[in-house]
Amino acid sequence: MGDPPFSSPTHNMPFSDSPNARSKSITTAELDTFGVLNRHAVKNAAYQVGISEDKGTRRTMEDAHSFVVDFGGVRGQGFFAVFDGHAGKHAAEWCGAHFHEYLLSSMKRLHSMPIPDVLNQTFHDVDESLSRMCEESAGKIHSGCTAVTAFLRVEDADGHQSFLPASRQDNDDIGSLSSSESVGTPSGDEGSSKKKARRSLTGSRIRNAFKSLASPSSSSPKTGSPKATPRSQSPSSGKSTAEGATITIPPSAARRVLYSANAGDARGVLCRAGKAVRLTYDHKGSDKQEAKRITDAGGFVMSGRVNGVLAVTRSLGDSSMKEFVVGAPYTTETELCDEDEFLILACDGLWDVTSDQTAVDLIREVEDAQVASQMLLKDAMANHTSDNVTVLVVRFKNPRA
């Protein structure tokens, strides 16, 4: 008999004995989702989300995904992500369940920082937590994952959110909008988790490690993040309250900005007036810039793989290679306009066999986001992809239309 399944009691997300990653089940609400992870809103006037996945020809499924409608308690905001695991499912599955909580925590702590810097810090915090997870499980959890994330934010012309109530502008209650069903703000103590790491390895200890890691750490912000691009202007708003959660309804004149961040070769592509606009950067061993960074750090790239092992040069997790395979993301900031039709987030299982423009052309006339994601998945399978495939499509609606 081995150790019992790893679990995170705080979030009711146990790691089962199955080698396949699982994402939180998708549910549907009429309008108010209350920040619940992977819950559609039928009457969402800002966008529609569709997700399709398949393990393809691989023996196991190591991808995970997540989305949150009205992210951070602001009507029309959204968080979307795809995580592509390797060397096991655990990093991807854990990120699918908890990355959005770390972003909320970073937004609360670093509310005066530009969003690209907040995303950069979130990637750092998540990467650090996955490394602690590996350490506290005595190496039993050693996997990694690539990540592509997008945060659709509603904001003023100057990048602020003056339409929020005063307490919300300081993000005092943003934690109450955590995206875990029937669970409040994550709470945990990094110091106590380090003490646990010195105890004997037992099933109970591993479960405790996951319990503490489900909570964003209170690490201090780092410097050197990408600069934010110029922003634009806005008025005031209304509120919608239900089930104890307050949803802020921004003014119609507020602008929508899409912030993206990725590590590895999971990719985000925006369709603007029918043209594919890549929002991410493929971090691969075949990239000269990335290869130079690795050799400068004392590593090497052989046959396009870092130290002859890993094909991607940036990821979350992979703690044994952290000296070379960093978790620092590539970030972009894009103000959405009427010409922006939809966003595709997908792992390399799609992009290995489909170009950005081909993917955009395939689904441009498809109004239903779920049908669009299924079409991209089927196209990848028809083109004989050799990897897991996860496709997330966000079809934008014009809130002023």
N, C-alpha and C positions, 0 to 999 in steps of 0.2 A: 504493500500500500504506500502510495506517495503522499506528499503533503496535500491538505485539502485545497480546493480551488482558491486562488487569490481573490480577495474581495475588497471592496471599498464600501463599508457599511454606511458611511455618511450619505453616499449617493446611490446606494442600492444597485451598483454596477459591478457584479462579480465577474471575475475572469473565469469562465467555465473551462472544462477540460477540452472543449472543442478547439481545434487549431484555427478555426475560422473567426475572423474579427466580426464583431457585431456592432451595429449602430443602434441608437435608441429608436424604438418603433415610431413610425410616423403616425400622427393623429391629426384630427381636423376640428377646428372651432369655427363658429359663425364669423366672429370678428376679433374679439379680445383673446389673445393667446396667453396673456399673463407671463410672458417671457419663457414659456415652456419650450424646451429643446425639441426640434423636429415636429412642430405643430403648425399646420397650414391654417390660414384664415381665409375662408371662402370669400368674404367681402373686403379683402385687402385691396385697396384702391391704388396702391403704389407699384406692386409687382406680383408675379406668380412664380412659384418655384416648382421645378420638376427634377426628380432624381431617379436614375436607373443604374444598376450595377450587375456584374456577372464575374464569376471567378475565371471564366475563359478556360484555357487548356491547363491551367495550373491546378495542382492538387488541393490547394487551400486558398481561401480568400483572406487577404491581408489589408484590404482597403477599409476605410471608414469615412463617414461624412457627417456634417451637422449644419443646421440652419436655425436661426431664431428670428421670428417675425416681430416687428416693433421692438427691436433690440435696444436695451437701455431705457425702455419705457417711453420711447418717442414714436408716435404714429408715423409709419412710413420708413422707419429705419430698418436695417436688416443685417444679419451676420450670416455668412455662407462659407463653407470650407470643405475641402477634400483632403484626406490624409492617406498616403500610399505607403504601407508598411513593408519592411524587409527584415529578414532574419527572425521572423515571428510576427504575431499579430498585436502584441501588447501595447507598443508605443502608439500605433495608429488608433487602436480601439480606445485607449485612455485619452488621447487627444480629441477624438470624436466626442467623448463624454464631457471633457473638462476644459478644452482650450477657451471656449467662449467665457467661462467663468474667470479665467485668468485675465482675459481682455477687459472684462467689467471691472475687475480689481485694479488693473493698471489705469483704467480711465478714472477711477475714483482717486487713486493716489497721485496721479500725474495730470490732474485736470487742467493745468496751465500749459502743458506741453503740446506741441503739434501732434496730430494723430499718427503720422508716420513714425515719430519717435516713440509714441505709446505702443504701436505695433512692434517696433524693434525691441522694446523692453519686454513685451509679452512673450515674444519668441525666446528671448534670453531666459525668462523665468520658467517657461515650460521646459526648455532644454535642460535647465539646471535641475528641475524636479524629476525629469526622466533619468538623469544621471544618479540622483539620490535613490530613485526607485531601483536602479541596477545595483547600487551599493548595498542597500538594505535587504535585497533579496539574495545577496551573496552571488550576484551574477546570473541568477536564474532568469531575470528579466533583462535582456541585453539587446533587445531589438531597437530599430530606429524607423523613422518614416519621413518621407518628403511631405511638404504641406503647401497648399495654396489656399489663402484666405482672402475674403473681401468683406469690407464693412461699408455699407451704404449709410451715410450720415446726412441728416438734415441740419443745415446750419445757416447762420447769417452770412452776409457778404464778407465779413472780416474773419470768418472761421469760428466765431463763437456761437453760443446758443442762448441769446438774450431772452428768448421766448420761454425759457424754463423758469419755474419759480425760483426764488433766491436760494433756497436750500438745495435745490437740484443743480443749480449752476455750480455749487461747490461740491456736487456729487455726494452730498451727505446721505441720500437714500438710494443711491444707485445699486448698492448691494442687495436691497430688498427686491430688485428686479432680476435676481439671479435666475438663470434659465434651467433650473432643475425642478421637476414636478414634485410638489408636496414637500419641498425642502427649502429651508431658508438660506441665508448667506453662508457660504463655506466658512468654517473656522478651523484653525489648526495652528500648530506651533512648530516652527522649523527647528528650534532648539531641542524640543522633546523628541522630534524624529531622529536627530543625530544621536541622542542618548540611546534610543532603541537600536540603532545600528550596532551598538557595542554589546548587545545582549546575544544569547545563543540563538541560532537560527531555528525557529519553529514556525508551524503554520500560523499560529496566533500572531507571532511577531511580524510576519509578512503582511497579514491582514491589517495590522496596526500601521505598518509603513504606508500602505495604500490609503488608509484613512487620513493620515496626516498629509499625504501628497495630493489628495483631492482638493486641498485648500491652497489658494494662491499664496506664495510667500511674500513677505514684506521687504523684499530686497530693494535697495535704493536705486534710483534711476541712473542709467549709464549715460556717458556723453558720446559724442561722435556719431549720432544718428543722422540720417539724411535730413537736409533742410526741407521745410515745407514750401510749396509753391504759393504764389500769391492767391488770395481768396476774394469773394465779392460782398452783399448787404441784406438786412431783414427787419420785420416788425414784431407783433405780439401774438399770443395764442390762447387756446382754450384747453380744458382738461376733461378727461373721461375717467370716472372712478367706478370700479367694480371689484368685488372679492378682495377688498383691502389694498388693491394695487392701483396706483395713479398713472394713467397714460396721458402724456402731454400731447396735445394736437397742435402742431406747428402752424404758423401762418402760411397761406397759400403762396406768398411771395418768397418764402425761404428757398434756398437753393439745395440741390442734392449733389453730394460729392461721394464718389466711389473711391475708397482707399483699398489698395490691394497689397498683399505681402506674400512672398513665397520663398521657400528654401528647397532646393532640389529641382527636379524636372517636372513636377506637377505644374500645370499651366493655366493661366486665365486669359481669355480672349473676349474682347468687347466688340459687338457689331455696331458700327457707326455708319449710318446711311448705306448699309450693305457691305461696307469694307471691314475686314478683320483688323482689329488693333490689339496687338499683344501687350498685355499689362505686366507680364512677369518676365523672368530671366531664367533660362535653363542652366542650372549649375551642374555641369557634367565634367568628367575627367578629360574629355576631348576639347574642352574650352581652354584656349591658350592662357587667358587671364587667370582662370582658376588653377590651372596646372602650375603656373608660376608661383601663385600664392602658396600652394602646397609644397613645392620644392624649396621655396624660401624658408618654410617652416621646418624643413628637414625631412620631409616625406618624399615620395616619388609617385609617378603615374606610369603604369605599365598596361598596355593594351586598353587605354582609356579608363583604367580603374585605379582608384587611390590605393597606394601600396599594394596594387595587384588584386584588391579585394572588392571595393565598392565603386559602382559606376557613377554615383552622384558625389559631388564635392561639398554639398551642404545638406543638412538634415536635422531633425529633432531626434534626440536619443543617440544611439551609436556611441556610447560613452567611452568605449575602448579606443575609439579613433578620434576623440574630440579635439586632439591637438591639430588635426588636419581637416576633419569634416565638421565645420563649424555650423552653428544654428542661426547665424546672422542673416536676416532676410533681405531680399530686394523689395523695395517699396515704391508704389506709385500713387499719385493723387490725380483724379480726373473729375472735373465738374461735368455732370451729366447735362445734356441738352436734348431737345426734341428729336434729334437725329439718332440718339442712342436707343437701340431696339432691344438688345438682350446681351447677357453675359454667359459665357461658358466656362465653368471650372471643371477640370478633368485631370486624371492621372495620366502617366505616359502610355498606359495601355491604349488610349485613344490616339494620342499625338504621335506615337511611333508609326502609325499607319494612315494618319489623316493630317493634311495641312490645315493651318488656321483658316484660310479662305475657303477651302473645301467644306469644312465643318460649318462655317457661317452660311455658305450657299445652300447646303443641304437642308437647313432648318429655317431659313429666313421667312418663308411663307407659312410656317406652322405657328399658329397662334397659341396653341396649348403647350405650356412648358413641359408637362409630363410626357406628352407625345413626342416632343422635340428631343428630349433626353433619351427616350427609347429608340428613336431613329438613329441617333449618334452611336448608341451602344450597338445596335444591329449592324451599322456600317462598319464599326471596328471589328466585329466578329466576322463579318463577310470578307473583310480584308485580312483575315487570319492573324489578328494580333496574338502574341504569345504570352500576354500578361493579363492580370486582373484588370477589369475596366470599371471605373466609376465616373459617371457624368452628371454634373449638376447644372441645370439651366435656370437662369433668372430672367424672365421676360418682363421688361419694364412697362409700366403704364404711365401715361402723362396725367398726374394728379390734377392738373389745371384744365384738362380736356373736358 
